[in-house]
Amino acid sequence: MGAWGNGNFENDDAKDWVAELSTIAPTDLSTILAQAADQPEYLEAPSAYVALAAAEVVAALKGAPAASAPMEVGEWVKRNSKALTPELKSEALRAAERVRRDSEVKDLWMEADGLNDWIEVVKDLQARLGE
């Protein structure tokens, strides 16, 4: 599965995306989230994992970062502290909900008998986004 834990940064796709985070503009973040939320086709794992990591960046912008957030997230937030908008928050919430309800990541965690634990991680993200 390319994941070593159920946290939103504990998979290869999120790790690779975070490594490039310094090159990502707030508009890119918005695009990633909107595409994940609105994609009519099945949401494949790489896109879903990146969407969750992007939603975590939005939560960090709100002042509610994940305890496991890599330092790159904090650095990005410092450089883009004024990037949070109601639209970005809404896109992050919609993307997280889409991944939680209908994505390859959900199916992979169901197959691995870890669905309930993974859903709790996503719900925690959604709660931090909604605060």
C-alpha positions in Angstrom: 0.0 0.0 0.0 3.0 2.3 0.4 1.9 3.3 3.9 3.5 2.6 7.2 0.8 4.0 9.4 -2.7 5.4 9.1 -1.6 9.1 9.7 -2.1 11.5 6.8 1.7 11.9 6.4 2.5 8.2 6.8 2.6 7.1 3.2 4.9 7.4 0.2 2.6 9.8 -1.8 2.2 12.3 1.0 5.9 12.1 1.9 6.9 12.8 -1.7 4.4 15.7 -1.9 5.7 17.2 1.3 9.2 17.1 0.0 8.1 19.4 -2.8 5.9 21.6 -0.6 8.2 24.6 -0.7 7.4 24.9 -4.4 3.7 24.8 -4.0 1.7 28.0 -4.0 -1.6 28.5 -2.2 -3.4 28.4 -5.5 -1.8 25.0 -6.2 -3.1 23.8 -2.9 -6.6 25.0 -3.8 -6.4 23.2 -7.1 -5.3 19.9 -5.5 -8.1 20.0 -3.0 -10.8 21.0 -5.6 -9.7 18.3 -8.0 -9.9 15.6 -5.3 -13.3 16.8 -4.1 -14.9 17.2 -7.5 -13.3 14.4 -9.6 -16.2 12.3 -11.0 -14.0 9.2 -11.5 -12.7 6.9 -8.8 -10.2 8.7 -6.7 -6.9 6.7 -6.9 -4.7 6.4 -3.8 -1.9 8.8 -4.9 -4.3 11.6 -5.5 -6.3 10.8 -2.3 -3.2 10.7 -0.1 -1.9 14.0 -1.5 -5.4 15.6 -1.0 -5.3 14.5 2.7 -1.8 16.0 3.1 -2.9 19.2 1.4 -5.9 19.3 3.8 -3.5 18.9 6.7 -1.6 22.0 5.4 -4.9 23.9 5.5 -5.5 22.7 9.1 -2.0 24.0 10.0 -2.9 27.3 8.4 -5.9 27.5 10.7 -3.6 26.9 13.7 -4.6 23.3 14.2 -1.8 21.2 12.8 -1.5 17.5 13.2 0.9 16.4 15.9 2.7 14.4 13.2 3.0 17.2 10.7 6.5 17.4 9.2 8.6 20.5 9.7 8.0 21.4 6.0 4.4 22.1 6.8 5.2 24.5 9.5 7.8 26.3 7.2 5.2 26.5 4.4 2.6 28.0 6.8 5.1 30.6 8.0 5.7 31.7 4.4 2.0 31.6 3.5 0.4 32.7 6.7 -2.2 34.8 4.9 -3.3 32.0 2.5 -6.2 30.8 4.5 -9.6 31.7 3.0 -13.1 30.4 3.6 -13.0 28.8 0.1 -9.7 27.0 0.9 -11.1 25.7 4.1 -14.2 24.5 2.3 -12.2 22.8 -0.4 -10.1 21.0 2.3 -13.2 19.8 4.1 -14.8 18.6 0.8 -11.6 16.8 -0.3 -11.2 15.0 3.1 -14.9 13.9 3.0 -14.5 12.6 -0.6 -11.4 10.6 0.4 -13.1 9.2 3.5 -16.3 8.2 1.7 -15.1 7.1 -1.8 -11.5 6.5 -2.7 -9.0 3.8 -3.2 -7.4 4.7 0.1 -10.6 3.9 1.9 -10.8 0.6 0.0 -7.2 -0.2 0.8 -7.7 0.4 4.5 -10.9 -1.8 4.4 -8.9 -4.6 2.8 -6.2 -4.2 5.5 -8.7 -4.4 8.3 -7.7 -0.9 9.4 -10.7 1.1 8.1 -12.0 2.2 11.5 -8.7 3.5 12.7 -8.0 5.3 9.5 -11.5 6.9 9.5 -10.8 8.3 13.0 -7.6 10.0 11.6 -9.6 11.6 8.8 -12.4 12.6 11.2 -9.8 14.2 13.4 -8.6 16.2 10.4 -12.1 17.2 9.6 -12.7 18.4 13.1 -9.5 20.5 13.1 -10.6 22.0 9.8 -14.0 22.8 11.1 -12.9 24.5 14.3 
